[in-house]
Amino acid sequence: MQLFVQALQHVTLGDDAERLFHGRGGMFAGCEHLCLDWFPPVLLLTSFKAIDEDEINVLTTAITQRWLQLKGQEPLNLVFQHRCGGQTETQLLQGAVPEPHYVTENGAQFQVHLLRGQNHGLFLDMRAGRAWVKQHAKQCKVLNLFAYTCGFSVMALQGGADEVVNIDMSKGALSIGKQNHLHNGLAHGARFLGHDIFKSWGKLTKFGPYDLIIADPPSNQRGSFVATKDYARLLRRLPSLLAEQGDILLCLNAPELDIDFLMQQVAEHSPDLIFIEQLANPEVYCDKDPNKALKVLRYQHKRDMDSTVTV
């Protein structure tokens, strides 16, 4: 707990949504269960294990003291989320949450719903991935698989993409994604398909081929995607959707599955793809075991490469 309090003294609050403290990386002994996120104007404190009222009070006091140093008498808005045993409980500890609540990231705005649970609309660990897409999507046709609320799509279109096809089983998430596009002045250029990806290859093929494919699936969501069995199914089909010299970003956020798992899946099921690079996560997500952190790997077709790139 003391390391959390000490780390708060180095926290600053900018205009963009961002993670402020990442205990899950194991870099702060005794605080592995704690994370603190900034969704202006709201702080979100998350615990991944049960904590008692006394501990909550200690954390709240430390956050309040740092808030006073940074913001003076401006009201503190603080949400606490407890995630343990597959259950999520969320409560407002202080202040209020705007409705609607839009936050900024890298020149874009996204709607979030912090009081609805863990799927609140914007996963901050993918910040660098979204930035990469914005930088590399110019004049591209993009396929955004497992699109959720379409953060990649907004960034791609802001980066000059010609078209983005978003597909996700959750029509509710796609509805928020549509609002994100409209809120950013992107009324054209995106399609939204509320379908099961594994039953929609014909439709996806019709709209392709794609210069950039993004696959950011849930790691273990029964009825949607389980990485240990479904990544193979995905990889057997993706290369056929890719345009010449196109890129694929493969994402995996499962601490129990390391980078070798994903690379072996590619080697076995998509041998025509070659590894180009691993995108670095935001610095705040530093992990004592990088294999447990979010993994974002960029691949291309072998036939488009003049030479082989190794890890």
N, C-alpha and C positions, 0 to 999 in steps of 0.2 A: 504493500500500500504506500509505503514511504517513497518508493521510486516513482509511482504515479504522481504524487504530490510534487516531487522534485522536477519531473518532466514538464509539469504544467507551467513552471516558471520560464520555460523556453517556448511556450506556445504563443503564436500570434494569430490574429483573426483577420483574414483577407476578405476579398469580395467574392471569391469562388468557393463552392462547396469543396470540402477536402477532409481527409482523415487527419486528426491532430495527435492521437496517441494510439499505437498499435501494440497492445500487449500480447496478442496472439502470435506474434513473431518470436516470442521467447527471449527477447532481448532485455526484458525487465522482470527479474526474478520475483515471484510472488504476485505478479500482476498479469499473468498469462490469460486470465479470463476477462480482462477489461479492454474496451475500445472507446474512444471518444471522437465523434464526428461533428463537423461544422456544416450545417445546412442553413446558411444565413436566412433569418436572424435567430435560428434555433440550434442549440447544442443537443446532440443525441449521445447519451451514455449507455453503453451496452455491457452487460455481464453475461458470460457464457457458463456460469455456474451459479448456484443458489447463494445469495448473500443476505445477511440479516439487516435489520433496520439500522443498527448502529453503524455498520459498514457503509450503508447508503448515505447516512448522515455525514460521515467523515468525507466521503467522496464529494458530496454536495457542497460541504463547507469549503473544501479546497477549490472546487470549480468556481464557487461564488467569490472567493477571495481574488482569484486570478482575473475573473470577469471585472471586478471593481477596479483592478489595476489597469485593465485595458480599455474598459468602456465607461468607467465612472458610474454615474447614477442611472445609466440607461438600463431599462428593465431586462432581467435575465430570463430567457426562455429555455427551459431544460426539460427534455424528455428522457425517461429511463426505460430501457428495454431489457427484459430478462429472457434469455434464450437457453433452455436446458431441456434435455430429454425429448427433443422434437417438439417442444411447446414454446410458444412465444407470448409473453405478457408485456404490454406497453402501458405506461402511465405518464401523465403530465405532472412533473414535480413542481415546476414554477412557471409563471408567465402564461403565454399563449402560443398557439401555432397558427400562422396565417392560413386562410382558406379563400381562394386557392393559394398554394405555396409553390412558388417558382424559385429555383436557384440557378446560378450561372456556373458555367464551366467552359473555359477556353472560347469565350465569345458566343456561346449558345446558352439557351435557357431551357430548363427541364422542370416539369411538374413532379413534386414528391408528396407523399402522404405518410408522414412519420408515425402517425397514430394507428396505422392499419396493420402493423406487424413488420416482419423482416423484409418482405418484398415491397419496399416503400417507393420504388420507382427509379432509383439511380444507384448503381453499385460503384462506389468510389474507387475500388481497386483497379477498375478497368480504365481509369482516366488516361493512362499513357497509351493504351490501345486505341481509344477513341481519337486521341491526338494524332497518332500515326495514320489512321484512316483519313483524317481531315487533310493531312499533308500529302497523301498519295492517291487521292481519289479523283483528281482532276480528269475530266473526259472519260471516266470509267462507267461501265455498267456494273452495278454492285448487287450481290445477293447476300442478304442479311438473314442467316438462319437462326432460329430461336431468338427472334428479334426483341421480345419483351416489350419495353416501351420505346424502342427504336432510337436509342442514343447514337448508335453507329450510323444510322441512316441520316439523322440530322447533321452529324459531323461530315459525312460523305458529301451531302448536298451543299453544305457550307464550303466544302473544299473544292467544289466545282464538278462533282459527279454528274453524268448525263442522266442517270436513272438508278433508282434503288428498288429492289424487290424485297419486301419484308415479309417473313412468314413465321407464324407462331400459333400454337394451339389455343392460346388464351386470347379470346376476342376482347376481353376487358383490358388487357395490357396493350393490345394494338390500338384500342380506342384512345388510351392515354397517349400512345405514340402519335396518333393523328393530331391530337391537340398540341403535342410538342412541335410538330411540323408547322402547324398554323401559327402558333405563338412566335415562331422564329421567322415568319414570313415565307415559309416554304410550302406554298399551296399546290405546287406542281412538282412532278419528278419522282414521286414515290408511289409504289403499290403496297397494299396491305392485305395479306392473305391469311385468313384465320383457319388454317388447315394443319393436319398432321403431316409433318415433313415426309415421313416414310410412306405416305399414301399419295404424295403429290409430285412425284418425279416427272410425270408427263407435263404437268403445268409449268414446273420450274424449267424444264428443258425448252418448252415453247418460248419462254421469255428470255432465254439465254442465247449464246454463251456469255459468260460473265468475266470481266477483267479482274474483279476482286470478289472473292467469296470469304465471308466471315462466319465461322462456326463457333458460337459461344454457348454451348448447351449446359443445362443443369447437370451436376455430376451424378446425382442419385435421386431422381424424381420418378417414382413409380407411375406407370401409365404414360410417361412422356419420354424420358431418357435416363438410362442407367449406363454410365460410361464403360463399365467392364464388359458389357455385351453390345451396346448400341453404337459405340464409336466405330467398331469394325463395319457395321452395316452402313454407316454414313460414309466412311472412307472408300468403300467399294464403288460408290456412285459419284462422289464429288469431282474427280478428275474429268469425267465426261461433260461436266457443265462448265469447265474452265476454258476461257479463250487462250489463244497462243500468247505466251509471255505474261500470262495472268498470275495473280498471287492468291494464295489461300492463307488465311489466318486461322489456326486451330488453337482453341482455348480450352483449358482444363483447370478447374478450381476444386481440387480434391486432395486434401493433405495426405490421404492414404495411398495416392497414386502419384508416382514420381514422373519426371520428364522421360525416363527410359520407357515407361509404359506407353506413353503417347507416341514416341518415336518408333518403338517396335510395332505398334499398331499400323503406323503409316508404312513402314518397311514391308509388312506382311500383306496389307490389303490395298495399298496404293503405291506400288513400287515405281511408278512413273513420276512420283513427286520427289523432289530433292530439298533437303533442309537448307535454308538460307540464313536465318538468324532467329534468336530468341529475343523478344522485346523485353526491355527492362521494366520492372514495376516501379511505381512512384517510390521515392527514397524512403518515405515514412513507413512503407510496408516491408522494411528490412526484416529478414527472417534468419535465425541462426541455422536453419536447415532450408536453403532455398528450394529444395525439391518439394517442400510442403506448401509453398506459396503458390499464388496464381501463376500458371504457365501459359504464355502466348507465343506460339511458334509460327514462323512464316515459311511457307513452302512455295515452290514453283515446279512446273513440269521439267523433267530431265531433258526432254527433246528441245527445250528452249534455251538450254544452258550451254555455254561454250566450255565451261570447266566445272569441276565438282567442288562444292564447298563443304567442308567438314565442320563438326562441332568444335 
